[in-house]
Amino acid sequence: MQFKDVIGQEHLKGELTELMRENRLAHAMLLLGKEGAGGLPLALAFAQYIVCEKANGASKDPGPSLFGDDLPAAQPEALTDACGVCPSCQKAAELAHPDIHFSYPVVTKKAGTPPISADYITEWREFVKTYPYGNVYDWLQFIGAENKQGNITANECNDIIRKLNLKSFEGGYKVLVMWLPEYLGNEGNKLLKLIEEPPEKTVFLLIAENEGQILQTILSRCQLIKVPLPGDAEIKEALVNRNKADETTAARVAAISEGNYREALQIMQHSDEDWQNLLRDWLNSIMKTGPVAQSKWVDEIGQVGREGQKQFLRYFNHLLQLALRLQVMPELAQQYPDKERDFALRLNKITSIEQQQAIIEELDHAAYYIERNANGKMLFMALTIKIYHIIQDNVVLLND
């Protein structure tokens, strides 16, 4: 993977390549960013840049001239991305470079055999190529873990120590790309000595989403690099160029996804769904038409499926966020699509800022439990009751 394949992050790309060119590369770096920000693609691109023969000046020296004339020493070109064509780049692009090692959460593959990342290297290569912005749930489902908890185990740490103490296969840098060090338990302390005193030209690239879940002993030994979420314009451009989305749909999805490209792709799968009419029916059943309509609506949302339910909650959350912005800054109204703006304005008629914030909190809780396979019908029935109690004193029918 090259930097050009990473959505946005132009500032970080420049900083990382500069560290390499100026020989200021830290031996342990932690890329910290929220899900969908692109921490893993960024790390993979940087790992390829580190081993690229043209970018780091490791191309073969042509040697003395056959005719006896001295040739000037070759100066490495100041590339801002891996060349993509040298043998090292070609192997790195296939996730098969012998000096780039990977570690990620795994589950036991064979009963009685301690799991290590190498057991799943074939699946890992396929997953990264297919879902470079995927999350740990996507990965564990991809390898058929079902409801098992993935971990980076003590055996994995021992395997990392063994591999990184070997001599570099190609004479350059050795790189460990560890995805989600949050899944390291206390056994991660096995790596401390290696991180503090690594072999020459050894680099740790850790990609994390939750700083609070990382072992402090690991965290304190890494250079922290924060990976921001891409902007709406960058998400929109990626959806148009990579997914062939039309401009209008891409702009709407980018706004809803709030910088999370994984969510943007999930939303694109449901872009034909009429979430607004579904939301209107739900709110009217809560505030006007009563229990029979509510039960019918809950049955309907129960048929949508887990991903669809999550996208519906995210869409409602997006409209509430828009409603909040319009209450505080009504002059921004014309910047938003007509249908969404009008619906948000109607939400402002039935809810105050405090009520909207309370509903957003409930929606976030619901999305959390759906992600963990909660029963959709039970969850949405409970959510219906909660929203009723939040807004029961301020009712306006949401007509078309």
C-alpha positions as CSV (number, residue, x, y, z in Angstrom):
1,M,0.0,0.0,0.0
2,Q,1.2,3.5,-0.8
3,F,0.4,6.9,0.8
4,K,-1.6,7.7,-2.3
5,D,-4.0,4.9,-1.3
6,V,-4.7,6.5,2.1
7,I,-7.6,8.9,2.3
8,G,-6.6,12.3,3.4
9,Q,-3.9,12.6,6.1
10,E,-1.7,14.7,3.9
11,H,0.0,16.4,6.9
12,L,0.9,13.1,8.5
13,K,2.2,11.7,5.3
14,G,4.6,14.6,5.0
15,E,5.7,14.3,8.6
16,L,6.3,10.5,8.4
17,T,8.3,10.7,5.2
18,E,10.3,13.6,6.6
19,L,11.2,11.5,9.7
20,M,12.6,8.8,7.4
21,R,14.5,11.1,5.1
22,E,16.1,13.0,8.0
23,N,17.0,9.8,9.8
24,R,14.9,10.8,12.8
25,L,12.8,7.6,12.8
26,A,11.7,6.6,16.3
27,H,12.1,2.9,17.1
28,A,8.5,2.6,18.4
29,M,5.6,4.7,17.1
30,L,1.9,4.6,18.1
31,L,-0.6,5.8,15.5
32,L,-3.7,6.6,17.5
33,G,-7.0,7.3,15.7
34,K,-10.7,6.5,15.8
35,E,-12.2,3.7,13.9
36,G,-12.4,4.5,10.2
37,A,-9.7,7.2,10.4
38,G,-7.2,5.1,8.4
39,G,-4.5,4.3,11.0
40,L,-3.9,0.8,9.5
41,P,-3.6,1.9,5.9
42,L,-1.3,4.8,7.0
43,A,0.9,2.3,8.9
44,L,1.0,-0.1,6.0
45,A,1.9,2.7,3.6
46,F,4.7,3.9,5.9
47,A,6.0,0.4,6.3
48,Q,6.3,0.1,2.5
49,Y,8.0,3.5,2.4
50,I,10.5,2.4,5.0
51,V,11.6,-0.7,2.9
52,C,11.2,1.0,-0.5
53,E,14.6,0.8,-2.2
54,K,14.2,4.1,-4.0
55,A,12.7,6.0,-1.1
56,N,15.4,5.0,1.4
57,G,18.4,4.9,-1.0
58,A,18.8,1.2,-0.7
59,S,19.0,0.7,-4.5
60,K,22.0,-1.3,-5.6
61,D,25.2,0.7,-6.1
62,P,26.2,0.5,-9.8
63,G,29.9,0.0,-8.7
64,P,32.9,1.2,-10.6
65,S,32.8,1.9,-14.3
66,L,34.1,-0.8,-16.6
67,F,36.0,1.9,-18.4
68,G,37.8,3.2,-15.3
69,D,36.1,6.6,-15.0
70,D,34.7,7.3,-11.6
71,L,31.0,7.6,-11.4
72,P,29.5,10.1,-9.0
73,A,27.9,8.6,-5.9
74,A,24.2,8.0,-6.4
75,Q,22.0,10.3,-4.4
76,P,18.7,8.9,-3.2
77,E,15.7,10.8,-4.7
78,A,13.6,12.6,-2.1
79,L,10.5,10.6,-2.7
80,T,7.3,11.5,-0.9
81,D,5.8,8.0,-1.4
82,A,7.1,4.5,-1.9
83,C,8.0,4.0,-5.6
84,G,5.6,1.1,-5.9
85,V,7.8,-0.7,-8.5
86,C,11.0,-1.9,-6.8
87,P,11.1,-5.5,-5.6
88,S,10.6,-4.5,-2.0
89,C,7.5,-2.4,-2.8
90,Q,6.0,-5.2,-4.8
91,K,6.4,-7.7,-1.9
92,A,5.2,-5.1,0.6
93,A,2.1,-4.4,-1.5
94,E,1.3,-8.1,-1.3
95,L,1.9,-8.1,2.5
96,A,4.6,-10.6,1.8
97,H,7.8,-8.7,2.5
98,P,10.1,-10.9,4.7
99,D,11.1,-7.9,6.9
100,I,7.6,-6.6,7.5
101,H,5.9,-8.6,10.2
102,F,2.3,-8.3,11.4
103,S,0.5,-8.8,14.7
104,Y,-3.3,-8.6,15.3
105,P,-6.0,-10.1,17.5
106,V,-6.6,-13.8,16.8
107,V,-8.5,-16.7,18.2
108,T,-7.5,-20.3,18.6
109,K,-7.4,-22.0,15.2
110,K,-6.8,-25.6,16.3
111,A,-8.0,-26.8,19.7
112,G,-5.1,-27.1,22.2
113,T,-2.8,-24.9,20.0
114,P,-1.9,-21.4,21.3
115,P,-3.0,-18.9,18.6
116,I,-0.5,-16.6,16.9
117,S,-1.0,-14.1,14.0
118,A,1.0,-16.3,11.6
119,D,-1.8,-18.8,11.7
120,Y,-4.0,-16.3,9.9
121,I,-1.5,-14.6,7.5
122,T,-3.4,-15.8,4.4
123,E,-6.7,-14.4,5.8
124,W,-5.0,-11.2,6.9
125,R,-3.6,-10.5,3.4
126,E,-7.1,-11.0,1.9
127,F,-8.8,-8.9,4.7
128,V,-6.5,-6.0,4.3
129,K,-6.9,-5.9,0.6
130,T,-10.6,-6.1,0.8
131,Y,-11.3,-4.1,4.0
132,P,-8.3,-1.8,4.7
133,Y,-10.6,0.4,6.8
134,G,-12.3,-2.5,8.6
135,N,-12.6,-2.8,12.4
136,V,-11.9,-5.6,14.7
137,Y,-15.4,-6.9,14.5
138,D,-15.1,-7.2,10.7
139,W,-11.8,-9.0,11.1
140,L,-13.0,-11.5,13.7
141,Q,-16.1,-12.2,11.5
142,F,-13.8,-12.6,8.5
143,I,-11.9,-15.4,10.2
144,G,-15.0,-17.1,11.5
145,A,-14.4,-16.2,15.2
146,E,-18.2,-15.8,15.7
147,N,-18.6,-14.6,19.3
148,K,-15.0,-15.5,20.4
149,Q,-12.8,-12.7,21.9
150,G,-9.7,-12.0,19.9
151,N,-6.4,-11.5,21.7
152,I,-2.7,-10.9,21.2
153,T,-1.3,-13.6,23.4
154,A,1.9,-14.4,25.3
155,N,2.8,-16.9,22.6
156,E,2.4,-14.1,20.0
157,C,4.8,-11.9,22.0
158,N,7.3,-14.7,22.1
159,D,7.0,-15.1,18.3
160,I,7.5,-11.3,17.8
161,I,10.6,-11.4,20.0
162,R,12.0,-14.4,18.0
163,K,11.3,-12.8,14.5
164,L,12.6,-9.4,15.3
165,N,15.9,-10.8,16.8
166,L,16.6,-12.5,13.5
167,K,18.8,-10.8,11.0
168,S,17.1,-8.7,8.3
169,F,16.4,-10.9,5.3
170,E,17.1,-8.1,2.8
171,G,19.7,-6.1,4.8
172,G,17.5,-3.1,5.6
173,Y,14.9,-2.3,8.2
174,K,12.7,-4.8,10.0
175,V,9.2,-3.5,10.8
176,L,6.5,-4.8,13.1
177,V,3.0,-3.6,12.3
178,M,0.8,-4.3,15.3
179,W,-2.9,-3.6,14.8
180,L,-4.8,-2.9,18.0
181,P,-2.3,-3.2,20.9
182,E,-5.4,-2.8,23.1
183,Y,-5.8,-6.5,22.8
184,L,-2.4,-7.1,24.5
185,G,-2.9,-8.1,28.1
186,N,-0.2,-8.0,30.8
187,E,1.7,-10.5,28.7
188,G,2.6,-7.4,26.5
189,N,5.2,-6.6,29.1
190,K,7.3,-9.3,27.5
191,L,7.9,-6.9,24.7
192,L,9.2,-4.0,26.9
193,K,12.9,-4.9,26.6
194,L,12.7,-5.3,22.9
195,I,10.9,-2.0,22.5
196,E,13.4,-0.2,24.7
197,E,16.5,-1.8,23.1
198,P,15.5,-3.1,19.7
199,P,18.0,-4.6,17.3
200,E,19.5,-2.1,14.8
201,K,17.1,-0.8,12.2
202,T,14.0,-2.2,13.8
203,V,10.8,-0.2,13.9
204,F,7.5,-0.9,15.8
205,L,4.4,0.6,14.2
206,L,1.4,0.2,16.6
207,I,-2.1,1.2,15.4
208,A,-4.6,1.8,18.1
209,E,-8.1,3.2,18.6
210,N,-8.5,3.5,22.3
211,E,-5.5,5.0,24.2
212,G,-7.0,4.1,27.6
213,Q,-7.0,0.4,26.9
214,I,-3.3,0.2,26.0
215,L,-0.8,-1.0,28.6
216,Q,0.8,2.1,30.1
217,T,4.2,0.4,30.0
218,I,3.8,0.1,26.2
219,L,2.3,3.5,25.7
220,S,5.1,5.3,27.6
221,R,7.7,3.8,25.3
222,C,6.2,4.9,22.0
223,Q,6.2,8.1,20.1
224,L,2.5,9.1,19.9
225,I,1.1,10.2,16.5
226,K,-2.5,11.2,16.5
227,V,-4.4,10.3,13.3
228,P,-7.4,12.6,12.8
229,L,-10.6,11.6,11.1
230,P,-10.7,12.6,7.4
231,G,-12.9,15.6,6.6
232,D,-16.2,15.3,4.9
233,A,-14.7,16.6,1.6
234,E,-12.1,13.8,1.7
235,I,-14.7,11.1,2.4
236,K,-16.9,12.4,-0.4
237,E,-14.0,12.4,-2.9
238,A,-13.1,8.8,-1.9
239,L,-16.7,7.6,-2.3
240,V,-16.9,9.3,-5.7
241,N,-13.5,8.1,-7.0
242,R,-13.3,4.7,-5.4
243,N,-17.0,3.6,-5.1
244,K,-18.4,5.5,-8.1
245,A,-21.0,7.2,-6.0
246,D,-22.8,10.2,-7.4
247,E,-21.9,13.6,-6.0
248,T,-25.2,14.1,-4.0
249,T,-25.2,10.6,-2.4
250,A,-21.5,10.9,-1.6
251,A,-22.0,14.3,0.1
252,R,-24.9,13.0,2.2
253,V,-23.1,9.9,3.2
254,A,-19.9,11.8,4.1
255,A,-21.9,14.1,6.4
256,I,-23.5,11.2,8.2
257,S,-20.4,9.1,8.6
258,E,-18.5,12.0,10.3
259,G,-15.1,11.1,9.0
260,N,-15.4,7.3,9.5
261,Y,-14.7,5.8,6.1
262,R,-15.8,2.3,7.3
263,E,-19.2,3.7,8.3
264,A,-19.4,5.6,5.0
265,L,-19.0,2.3,3.1
266,Q,-21.6,0.6,5.3
267,I,-24.0,3.5,4.7
268,M,-23.4,3.3,1.0
269,Q,-24.8,-0.3,1.1
270,H,-28.0,1.1,2.5
271,S,-28.1,4.4,0.5
272,D,-31.3,3.4,-1.2
273,E,-33.1,3.0,2.1
274,D,-35.7,5.7,2.9
275,W,-34.5,6.3,6.5
276,Q,-36.4,9.6,6.7
277,N,-39.8,8.1,6.1
278,L,-38.9,5.3,8.5
279,L,-37.9,7.8,11.2
280,R,-41.0,9.9,10.6
281,D,-43.2,6.8,11.1
282,W,-41.4,6.0,14.3
283,L,-41.7,9.4,15.9
284,N,-45.3,9.6,14.9
285,S,-46.0,6.2,16.5
286,I,-44.2,7.3,19.6
287,M,-46.0,10.6,20.0
288,K,-49.4,10.1,18.3
289,T,-50.5,6.8,17.1
290,G,-49.7,4.6,20.1
291,P,-48.7,1.1,21.1
292,V,-50.2,-0.8,18.1
293,A,-48.3,1.4,15.6
294,Q,-45.2,1.2,17.7
295,S,-45.2,-2.7,17.7
296,K,-45.8,-2.7,14.0
297,W,-42.8,-0.3,13.5
298,V,-40.6,-2.4,15.8
299,D,-41.4,-5.5,13.7
300,E,-40.4,-3.6,10.6
301,I,-37.1,-2.4,11.9
302,G,-36.4,-5.9,13.2
303,Q,-36.4,-7.1,9.6
304,V,-33.7,-4.6,8.5
305,G,-30.7,-6.5,10.0
306,R,-28.0,-5.4,12.3
307,E,-26.0,-3.2,9.9
308,G,-29.2,-1.5,8.7
309,Q,-30.3,-0.8,12.2
310,K,-27.0,0.8,13.0
311,Q,-27.2,3.0,9.9
312,F,-30.7,4.1,10.8
313,L,-29.6,5.1,14.3
314,R,-26.6,7.0,12.8
315,Y,-29.0,8.8,10.4
316,F,-31.3,9.8,13.3
317,N,-28.2,10.9,15.2
318,H,-27.0,12.9,12.2
319,L,-30.4,14.8,11.9
320,L,-30.3,15.6,15.7
321,Q,-26.8,16.9,15.4
322,L,-28.0,19.1,12.4
323,A,-31.0,20.2,14.5
324,L,-28.6,21.3,17.3
325,R,-26.5,23.3,14.9
326,L,-29.5,25.0,13.4
327,Q,-30.7,26.0,16.9
328,V,-27.4,27.6,17.7
329,M,-26.5,28.9,14.2
330,P,-29.7,29.2,12.1
331,E,-27.8,31.2,9.4
332,L,-26.2,27.9,8.3
333,A,-29.6,26.5,7.2
334,Q,-29.0,26.9,3.5
335,Q,-25.8,24.9,3.6
336,Y,-27.7,21.6,4.1
337,P,-29.9,19.5,1.7
338,D,-33.5,20.7,1.7
339,K,-35.1,17.4,3.0
340,E,-32.6,17.0,5.9
341,R,-32.8,20.7,6.8
342,D,-36.6,20.7,6.8
343,F,-36.7,17.5,9.0
344,A,-34.2,19.0,11.4
345,L,-36.2,22.1,11.7
346,R,-39.2,20.0,12.6
347,L,-37.2,18.2,15.2
348,N,-36.5,21.6,16.7
349,K,-40.3,22.1,17.1
350,I,-40.7,19.0,19.2
351,T,-37.5,18.9,21.2
352,S,-35.3,21.3,23.1
353,I,-31.5,21.3,23.0
354,E,-31.5,19.3,26.2
355,Q,-34.0,16.7,24.9
356,Q,-32.0,16.3,21.7
357,Q,-28.8,15.7,23.7
358,A,-30.6,13.1,25.8
359,I,-31.9,11.3,22.7
360,I,-28.4,11.3,21.1
361,E,-27.1,9.7,24.2
362,E,-29.7,7.0,24.0
363,L,-29.0,6.4,20.3
364,D,-25.3,6.0,21.1
365,H,-26.1,3.4,23.8
366,A,-28.4,1.6,21.4
367,A,-25.8,1.5,18.6
368,Y,-23.2,0.1,21.1
369,Y,-25.5,-2.8,22.1
370,I,-26.5,-3.5,18.5
371,E,-22.8,-3.8,17.7
372,R,-22.7,-6.5,20.3
373,N,-25.6,-8.5,18.9
374,A,-28.4,-7.3,21.1
375,N,-31.9,-8.4,20.2
376,G,-33.0,-5.7,17.7
377,K,-36.8,-5.8,18.5
378,M,-36.3,-5.7,22.3
379,L,-33.8,-2.9,22.0
380,F,-35.9,-0.7,19.7
381,M,-39.0,-1.2,21.9
382,A,-37.0,-0.1,24.9
383,L,-35.7,2.8,22.9
384,T,-39.2,3.8,21.9
385,I,-40.3,4.0,25.5
386,K,-37.3,6.1,26.5
387,I,-37.8,8.6,23.6
388,Y,-41.4,8.9,24.5
389,H,-40.5,9.9,28.1
390,I,-37.9,12.3,26.9
391,I,-40.2,14.3,24.6
392,Q,-43.8,13.5,25.8
393,D,-44.5,17.1,26.9
394,N,-43.8,18.8,23.5
395,V,-45.6,17.1,20.6
396,V,-45.9,18.1,16.9
397,L,-47.0,15.6,14.2
398,L,-44.3,15.2,11.7
399,N,-46.3,15.4,8.5
400,D,-44.8,15.0,5.0
